[in-house]
Amino acid sequence: MSRAQAIGLGVLGFALSVAYDPFIAGGAATPRWTVMALALIALPFLGRGRITWAHVAGLAFVGWALASLGWSQAWYDSHDALLKLLILAGMFLLGSRIEDMRTFWIGAGLGLLPSAAMIALEASGLVDILGIPRSPGLFVGHQFPAGMYGNGLFYAEAATLVAVALAVSRQWVLAAIVLGPLLLLGNIPRGPILALVVVGMAWSLIRGWRPGVMGCAAILSVALAGATFIRPDTVHLRMDMWQDVIEAFRLFGYGYGSYHAVIPFHSTHYDASQWVEVGPHNEFVGVLFELGLPGLFLAVAFCGIVLVASRPALYQKPARFQYAEHLVLIAFLTEAMFGNAAHLPATAGMFVLVAGHASRGLPVWNWAAVFCRTGLRRGLEFPYGAAISRRSDPRRTFVSLSGEVQDCAGTPVVRPGKASG
């Protein structure tokens, strides 16, 4: 990776996370979609891309989401959601052409510093920066600015992903500063805290540290029990949302991005006419509602492929940074199980960027091997299956994306007169 590319990646991380605080209206959403859209201008200058099974699964998901316009019950919302999905697809392609993401995480960590400082000053009660009316807080005798709850959670979700990557790369000081506001936000960032515990458990399993696994499992149990005890209303609300989605199930869903507009007509367990979230606080449940079983299958397949691809055994990285992608993906998926992380541009953008980078460890998708009998063994190595046509001629050759002549199994074929040496 050239110095210009490394600097540009750091600038992207900084722009995606800067001013991610509770005091700027819309600061957690609109400008960041624009930042990611502008970043896609760099795609033609990053060389030729590779097509892997992660690309195929992602393209299938995008195609199914586009097809859902045909039966969407909320056209306006569907078009808006699809535009954002296409931006995320471009970020995935961008990630697949990046050699090293360390400068991105450093830039993202530096971008979060102003927000961390503002949250710390406001939460401490020592400084009232913007004169925002304060509401009862989460600690005894403590008050937070009105509106800090929602956007404070947004900061916590983004900061968790950044801090995990920084900690694995041994940027301890920056990671600690980024995570500091989570302690001041009390029980607001419960999902991110659970994600950190799950990451700790995964790291202990990877390192073979049995006491760490047992300790993280105990902490996770206490955290879940505490979250239920401290604010049981939000736990019941999530269960009510999920139950409404299950009862309103349709095989092909109601159209991508339609949850906010359609769920009030199917809500029976909570009053959605007064307050509706952008999603049911579980991204997979939301996909089931909007895209049905086909969409859920494609989403799970995509996440599974990139999660497996991020293992260091498949993609050799510097030892100092070798587990960062795997743990960041685990943290995001944990947040997605209890929140709407995929609807927020910073967390969603980081996820697809890491997923794209992880896909570099996958073999190139060989369409010839999918249809040739001799490609069965190669096709079953990774991904998880292949459709083989017994009528295909194993002697046929094909030109790969790199311009190399290959047989049906993907083995290079040397033409007569072209042998070297």
Backbone torsions as a table, in degrees:
resi	resn	phi	psi	omega
1	MET	NA	131.7	-179.8
2	SER	-73.9	164.3	179.4
3	ARG	-64.3	-37.6	179.7
4	ALA	-63.5	-40.6	178.6
5	GLN	-66.7	-40.9	178.7
6	ALA	-63.0	-42.6	178.4
7	ILE	-65.7	-43.3	178.6
8	GLY	-61.4	-38.1	178.4
9	LEU	-66.7	-38.9	176.3
10	GLY	-65.3	-38.5	176.5
11	VAL	-64.0	-39.2	177.4
12	LEU	-62.2	-45.2	177.6
13	GLY	-61.5	-40.8	179.0
14	PHE	-64.4	-46.5	-177.7
15	ALA	-67.0	-29.8	-178.0
16	LEU	-75.3	-22.3	-174.8
17	SER	-117.0	-12.3	-174.4
18	VAL	-67.8	145.8	179.2
19	ALA	56.8	36.4	179.1
20	TYR	-90.2	69.3	-171.3
21	ASP	-130.8	172.5	-175.5
22	PRO	-80.0	2.4	-169.1
23	PHE	-110.6	3.5	179.0
24	ILE	-117.8	115.3	-177.2
25	ALA	-60.3	124.2	179.6
26	GLY	74.4	3.8	-176.3
27	GLY	-64.6	-22.4	-178.6
28	ALA	-87.7	0.8	-173.0
29	ALA	-132.8	-84.5	-164.8
30	THR	-52.9	-53.3	-176.0
31	PRO	-60.3	-28.9	-175.4
32	ARG	-75.4	-31.7	172.3
33	TRP	-62.6	-39.3	177.6
34	THR	-64.8	-41.0	178.6
35	VAL	-59.6	-46.1	-179.0
36	MET	-66.8	-38.1	178.4
37	ALA	-63.3	-41.1	178.4
38	LEU	-68.0	-32.0	-179.8
39	ALA	-65.1	-24.6	-178.5
40	LEU	-69.0	-12.5	176.6
41	ILE	-60.6	-26.2	-176.9
42	ALA	-77.2	-12.1	-175.4
43	LEU	-53.8	-48.5	-177.4
44	PRO	-64.7	-14.9	-176.1
45	PHE	-99.5	5.4	-176.5
46	LEU	-106.2	16.4	176.5
47	GLY	87.4	176.7	-179.3
48	ARG	-73.3	137.5	-179.9
49	GLY	-85.1	169.2	177.0
50	ARG	-115.1	146.5	177.2
51	ILE	-105.4	117.8	178.5
52	THR	-118.3	-179.8	178.9
53	TRP	-68.9	-23.6	173.1
54	ALA	-66.3	-39.6	176.2
55	HIS	-63.0	-42.1	-178.8
56	VAL	-63.7	-45.6	179.7
57	ALA	-64.8	-41.8	179.0
58	GLY	-65.8	-40.9	178.3
59	LEU	-64.8	-37.7	177.9
60	ALA	-64.1	-39.5	178.5
61	PHE	-65.2	-45.1	178.5
62	VAL	-62.1	-41.9	179.0
63	GLY	-62.3	-40.5	178.8
64	TRP	-67.9	-37.5	177.1
65	ALA	-64.0	-40.7	176.9
66	LEU	-64.6	-40.6	179.5
67	ALA	-63.9	-28.9	-178.1
68	SER	-66.7	-12.3	173.6
69	LEU	-59.8	-26.6	-178.8
70	GLY	-66.0	-24.0	178.5
71	TRP	-128.1	13.1	-179.6
72	SER	-64.3	139.0	177.2
73	GLN	-98.7	9.4	178.0
74	ALA	-147.4	76.0	-173.3
75	TRP	-58.1	-44.8	-177.0
76	TYR	-61.4	-48.9	179.8
77	ASP	-65.7	-36.1	-179.5
78	SER	-65.4	-42.4	178.1
79	HIS	-63.2	-41.6	178.7
80	ASP	-63.6	-44.7	-179.9
81	ALA	-66.0	-36.8	-179.9
82	LEU	-68.7	-36.0	176.4
83	LEU	-61.4	-42.9	178.3
84	LYS	-67.5	-36.5	178.1
85	LEU	-63.9	-38.9	177.9
86	LEU	-66.0	-36.0	175.8
87	ILE	-63.9	-42.9	178.3
88	LEU	-64.5	-36.8	176.7
89	ALA	-62.5	-40.2	175.9
90	GLY	-64.2	-37.5	177.1
91	MET	-65.8	-34.2	175.0
92	PHE	-61.9	-45.0	178.1
93	LEU	-63.3	-37.6	177.8
94	LEU	-62.4	-44.3	179.1
95	GLY	-63.2	-33.3	-178.6
96	SER	-71.4	-11.2	179.5
97	ARG	-110.3	9.4	179.5
98	ILE	-98.0	134.3	-178.6
99	GLU	-85.0	-35.5	-174.9
100	ASP	-146.6	126.8	-175.2
101	MET	-100.8	6.9	-173.9
102	ARG	-63.4	-37.8	179.6
103	THR	-67.8	-28.6	176.7
104	PHE	-62.4	-45.8	-177.2
105	TRP	-69.6	-35.1	176.2
106	ILE	-64.8	-43.9	176.8
107	GLY	-62.5	-40.5	178.6
108	ALA	-65.4	-39.1	177.8
109	GLY	-64.2	-42.5	177.1
110	LEU	-65.0	-35.2	178.9
111	GLY	-66.3	-28.5	-179.9
112	LEU	-81.1	-12.9	-176.0
113	LEU	-60.6	-45.8	178.0
114	PRO	-59.6	-39.7	178.8
115	SER	-66.4	-40.3	178.0
116	ALA	-61.6	-40.3	179.5
117	ALA	-66.2	-43.1	-179.3
118	MET	-65.6	-41.6	178.7
119	ILE	-65.0	-41.7	179.9
120	ALA	-63.5	-43.2	-179.2
121	LEU	-67.3	-43.7	-179.0
122	GLU	-70.0	-42.7	-177.5
123	ALA	-68.0	-29.4	178.7
124	SER	-70.8	-20.6	-178.3
125	GLY	79.7	0.2	-178.6
126	LEU	-78.1	-29.8	-176.6
127	VAL	-133.3	134.8	174.5
128	ASP	-110.7	91.4	-168.7
129	ILE	-64.7	-48.9	-173.1
130	LEU	-111.5	4.7	179.3
131	GLY	66.4	31.4	-179.8
132	ILE	-76.7	137.3	176.8
133	PRO	-56.8	140.0	-175.8
134	ARG	-102.9	146.9	-179.1
135	SER	-119.5	163.3	-179.7
136	PRO	-54.3	135.5	-174.3
137	GLY	-94.5	-165.6	-174.9
138	LEU	-98.7	-12.5	177.9
139	PHE	-110.8	158.7	179.4
140	VAL	-63.6	127.1	179.7
141	GLY	70.7	16.8	-176.8
142	HIS	-117.0	144.3	178.6
143	GLN	-132.0	146.6	178.4
144	PHE	-117.3	154.0	174.3
145	PRO	-59.7	141.1	177.0
146	ALA	-58.8	134.8	-180.0
147	GLY	91.6	-3.1	-179.8
148	MET	-70.2	-25.2	-172.8
149	TYR	-57.9	-58.7	-175.4
150	GLY	-63.0	-52.7	-176.9
151	ASN	-74.2	-24.7	172.4
152	GLY	-64.1	-37.2	175.4
153	LEU	-65.9	-39.1	178.4
154	PHE	-59.9	-44.0	177.4
155	TYR	-60.3	-44.9	-176.2
156	ALA	-62.0	-39.3	-179.0
157	GLU	-66.6	-42.7	178.1
158	ALA	-69.3	-41.7	-177.7
159	ALA	-64.3	-32.9	179.3
160	THR	-62.6	-46.4	179.8
161	LEU	-63.5	-43.5	-178.8
162	VAL	-65.9	-43.5	-177.2
163	ALA	-66.1	-36.5	178.2
164	VAL	-61.7	-47.6	179.7
165	ALA	-63.6	-40.8	-180.0
166	LEU	-67.5	-39.4	-179.2
167	ALA	-65.6	-41.9	179.7
168	VAL	-64.4	-34.2	178.6
169	SER	-86.5	9.1	174.1
170	ARG	68.5	28.5	170.8
171	GLN	-92.1	67.9	-168.2
172	TRP	-64.0	-44.1	-174.9
173	VAL	-64.1	-48.4	-179.5
174	LEU	-64.3	-38.8	178.3
175	ALA	-63.5	-41.1	180.0
176	ALA	-66.6	-39.6	179.7
177	ILE	-66.0	-40.6	-179.5
178	VAL	-64.8	-37.4	-178.5
179	LEU	-82.7	-14.3	-176.7
180	GLY	-52.5	-47.3	-179.1
181	PRO	-59.8	-21.0	179.1
182	LEU	-63.0	-31.7	178.1
183	LEU	-70.4	-31.5	-179.0
184	LEU	-81.1	-22.0	-178.2
185	LEU	-82.4	-2.8	174.8
186	GLY	65.4	-128.9	-176.8
187	ASN	-93.2	15.0	175.4
188	ILE	-64.3	-53.2	-175.4
189	PRO	-88.4	61.1	-178.6
190	ARG	-69.6	-41.3	177.6
191	GLY	-59.9	-49.9	176.3
192	PRO	-60.1	-36.2	178.1
193	ILE	-65.3	-42.0	175.3
194	LEU	-61.5	-37.9	178.7
195	ALA	-62.8	-40.9	178.6
196	LEU	-63.8	-38.7	179.0
197	VAL	-66.9	-42.6	178.9
198	VAL	-63.9	-39.9	176.7
199	VAL	-62.5	-41.6	176.9
200	GLY	-60.9	-39.2	177.3
201	MET	-66.0	-43.7	179.0
202	ALA	-62.9	-41.3	179.2
203	TRP	-64.1	-39.8	178.6
204	SER	-65.4	-38.9	177.1
205	LEU	-64.6	-42.0	179.9
206	ILE	-63.2	-40.8	-178.4
207	ARG	-82.7	-5.7	-179.7
208	GLY	71.1	28.4	-178.1
209	TRP	-97.5	95.6	-174.7
210	ARG	-63.3	-42.5	176.9
211	PRO	-59.6	-35.2	177.8
212	GLY	-65.2	-38.8	178.1
213	VAL	-63.2	-46.3	-179.2
214	MET	-65.3	-39.6	179.1
215	GLY	-65.2	-44.6	178.8
216	CYS	-65.9	-36.4	177.4
217	ALA	-63.8	-40.1	177.6
218	ALA	-66.1	-43.1	178.5
219	ILE	-62.9	-40.5	179.5
220	LEU	-62.6	-41.4	178.0
221	SER	-63.3	-43.6	179.0
222	VAL	-65.8	-40.1	-179.7
223	ALA	-64.0	-42.8	178.4
224	LEU	-64.5	-43.7	178.5
225	ALA	-64.8	-39.8	179.0
226	GLY	-66.2	-40.5	178.3
227	ALA	-62.5	-37.5	178.9
228	THR	-70.8	-37.7	-176.7
229	PHE	-76.5	-41.2	-174.9
230	ILE	-70.2	-45.0	-178.4
231	ARG	-135.8	73.1	-177.1
232	PRO	-65.6	-21.7	-177.8
233	ASP	-63.9	-38.0	-179.4
234	THR	-72.6	-32.3	176.2
235	VAL	-65.9	-45.0	178.3
236	HIS	-64.6	-35.9	178.9
237	LEU	-62.5	-44.0	178.7
238	ARG	-62.3	-43.2	179.2
239	MET	-63.7	-37.1	177.0
240	ASP	-66.0	-41.3	177.9
241	MET	-60.6	-47.1	-177.9
242	TRP	-65.0	-37.3	179.4
243	GLN	-67.0	-37.8	176.5
244	ASP	-63.2	-39.8	179.2
245	VAL	-64.4	-42.9	-179.1
246	ILE	-64.7	-41.3	-179.3
247	GLU	-71.0	-26.3	179.0
248	ALA	-93.8	16.4	-173.3
249	PHE	-57.6	135.6	169.7
250	ARG	-130.8	143.8	-173.8
251	LEU	-55.9	-44.3	-178.2
252	PHE	-103.9	6.5	177.4
253	GLY	76.2	-173.9	-175.9
254	TYR	-107.3	5.6	-179.4
255	GLY	108.9	139.3	-176.6
256	TYR	-63.2	132.0	179.3
257	GLY	80.0	13.0	-173.2
258	SER	-95.7	-2.8	-172.4
259	TYR	-57.2	-49.5	-174.0
260	HIS	-60.2	-37.0	-176.2
261	ALA	-87.3	-27.5	-171.1
262	VAL	-98.0	-34.2	-173.6
263	ILE	-60.1	-30.9	177.7
264	PRO	-58.5	-26.3	179.3
265	PHE	-81.0	-8.8	-178.8
266	HIS	-123.1	5.2	-177.0
267	SER	-84.0	122.8	179.2
268	THR	-123.6	-12.4	-175.7
269	HIS	-105.4	-13.2	171.7
270	TYR	-150.3	159.1	-173.2
271	ASP	-82.4	91.2	-180.0
272	ALA	-79.3	-7.8	178.3
273	SER	-74.8	-19.3	-179.4
274	GLN	-95.7	-31.5	-175.5
275	TRP	-157.4	123.6	-178.2
276	VAL	-130.6	130.3	176.2
277	GLU	-81.6	166.3	176.3
278	VAL	-72.7	-17.6	178.9
279	GLY	-156.3	169.9	-175.9
280	PRO	-84.8	23.6	-179.7
281	HIS	61.3	31.3	169.4
282	ASN	-163.1	111.0	-172.1
283	GLU	-64.1	-32.1	180.0
284	PHE	-72.9	-36.9	174.4
285	VAL	-65.1	-38.7	177.4
286	GLY	-63.5	-41.1	176.9
287	VAL	-63.7	-38.8	177.4
288	LEU	-60.5	-40.6	-180.0
289	PHE	-68.8	-41.4	-172.6
290	GLU	-87.1	-34.8	-174.2
291	LEU	-121.8	3.2	175.3
292	GLY	68.8	-165.4	-178.0
293	LEU	-63.7	-40.7	177.5
294	PRO	-59.7	-43.5	179.2
295	GLY	-64.9	-40.6	179.0
296	LEU	-64.5	-41.0	178.3
297	PHE	-61.2	-45.0	-178.9
298	LEU	-67.0	-38.8	178.9
299	ALA	-64.6	-45.5	179.2
300	VAL	-65.3	-39.6	179.2
301	ALA	-63.3	-44.1	179.4
302	PHE	-61.7	-48.9	-178.8
303	CYS	-62.7	-40.5	179.5
304	GLY	-64.5	-41.6	-179.3
305	ILE	-63.6	-48.2	-177.4
306	VAL	-71.0	-29.8	178.2
307	LEU	-67.6	-42.1	176.8
308	VAL	-68.3	-39.8	-178.5
309	ALA	-65.7	-24.7	-177.1
310	SER	-79.6	-4.8	178.1
311	ARG	-66.8	137.5	-178.8
312	PRO	-59.1	-23.5	-179.9
313	ALA	-64.5	-28.3	-178.7
314	LEU	-92.2	-26.7	-175.0
315	TYR	-135.8	107.7	-177.2
316	GLN	-73.8	123.3	179.6
317	LYS	-126.4	170.1	173.1
318	PRO	-57.2	138.6	-174.2
319	ALA	-57.2	-30.5	-177.5
320	ARG	-70.5	-19.3	-173.9
321	PHE	-128.4	14.3	-165.6
322	GLN	-70.6	-23.9	-176.7
323	TYR	-104.4	2.4	-173.5
324	ALA	-60.8	-49.1	-176.8
325	GLU	-61.6	-44.5	-178.1
326	HIS	-60.3	-44.8	-177.4
327	LEU	-73.4	-34.9	176.1
328	VAL	-64.4	-40.8	177.7
329	LEU	-64.5	-40.4	177.6
330	ILE	-63.0	-42.5	179.6
331	ALA	-62.8	-44.6	-179.5
332	PHE	-64.0	-45.1	-178.5
333	LEU	-64.4	-33.5	175.2
334	THR	-65.8	-45.0	176.6
335	GLU	-61.9	-36.9	-178.7
336	ALA	-68.5	-21.4	179.0
337	MET	-75.7	-19.6	-176.2
338	PHE	-127.4	5.2	-178.7
339	GLY	-151.6	-163.6	-178.3
340	ASN	-115.2	48.6	-173.4
341	ALA	-61.7	-32.3	-178.5
342	ALA	-75.0	-10.7	177.9
343	HIS	-90.1	-10.9	-179.2
344	LEU	-98.0	129.9	-171.6
345	PRO	-63.0	-37.1	-177.6
346	ALA	-67.2	-51.4	-178.9
347	THR	-68.1	-41.8	178.9
348	ALA	-64.9	-41.8	179.2
349	GLY	-64.0	-41.6	177.6
350	MET	-63.6	-40.2	-179.2
351	PHE	-61.7	-51.5	-176.3
352	VAL	-69.8	-31.2	177.4
353	LEU	-65.3	-44.6	177.6
354	VAL	-66.5	-40.5	179.1
355	ALA	-61.6	-42.0	177.9
356	GLY	-63.7	-41.4	179.2
357	HIS	-66.0	-37.7	178.6
358	ALA	-65.6	-30.3	-178.4
359	SER	-65.8	-14.3	177.8
360	ARG	-64.5	-20.3	179.0
361	GLY	-84.9	-3.2	-179.7
362	LEU	-89.6	151.2	174.1
363	PRO	-67.4	152.7	177.9
364	VAL	-63.2	135.7	179.1
365	TRP	-68.1	115.2	-177.9
366	ASN	-101.2	101.6	-176.9
367	TRP	-64.6	-26.8	178.9
368	ALA	-67.4	-38.4	-179.2
369	ALA	-66.9	-22.3	179.5
370	VAL	-71.1	-28.5	-174.0
371	PHE	-111.0	-4.2	-177.0
372	CYS	-104.4	140.8	-177.4
373	ARG	-62.6	-39.6	-177.9
374	THR	-71.9	-9.5	179.1
375	GLY	-90.1	6.1	-175.8
376	LEU	-61.8	-48.4	-178.3
377	ARG	-63.6	-45.0	179.9
378	ARG	-64.3	-39.1	-177.6
379	GLY	-69.4	-28.0	-177.3
380	LEU	-88.8	-8.0	176.9
381	GLU	-63.0	-49.0	176.3
382	PHE	-171.8	120.5	19.0
383	PRO	-82.9	-143.7	-165.6
384	TYR	-97.1	4.7	178.0
385	GLY	178.8	170.5	178.4
386	ALA	-152.3	144.5	176.9
387	ALA	-93.9	115.0	-173.0
388	ILE	-109.4	131.7	176.2
389	SER	-99.6	120.5	-177.7
390	ARG	-72.0	-13.9	-178.7
391	ARG	-86.7	-5.4	-177.7
392	SER	-72.1	146.9	-179.6
393	ASP	-90.8	116.0	-178.3
394	PRO	-66.8	-11.7	179.9
395	ARG	-84.9	-7.6	179.9
396	ARG	-70.0	148.8	177.5
397	THR	-119.7	158.0	-177.2
398	PHE	-139.2	157.9	176.5
399	VAL	-99.8	121.2	-178.8
400	SER	-76.0	177.6	180.0
401	LEU	-63.6	-28.0	179.9
402	SER	-84.2	-0.2	179.5
403	GLY	89.1	5.2	-178.2
404	GLU	-88.8	138.9	178.3
405	VAL	-80.3	125.9	-178.1
406	GLN	-130.4	157.5	172.2
407	ASP	-88.5	-172.5	-174.8
408	CYS	-64.3	-25.2	-179.7
409	ALA	-85.8	-1.7	-179.3
410	GLY	87.4	9.5	179.5
411	THR	-84.9	131.1	179.9
412	PRO	-59.6	139.9	-179.5
413	VAL	-113.2	126.5	178.9
414	VAL	-92.8	119.7	179.7
415	ARG	-74.4	152.0	177.9
416	PRO	-59.1	132.9	178.4
417	GLY	87.2	-4.2	-178.4
418	LYS	-108.1	2.4	-178.0
419	ALA	-66.7	144.4	-179.2
420	SER	-91.8	153.0	174.4
421	GLY	65.4	NA	NA
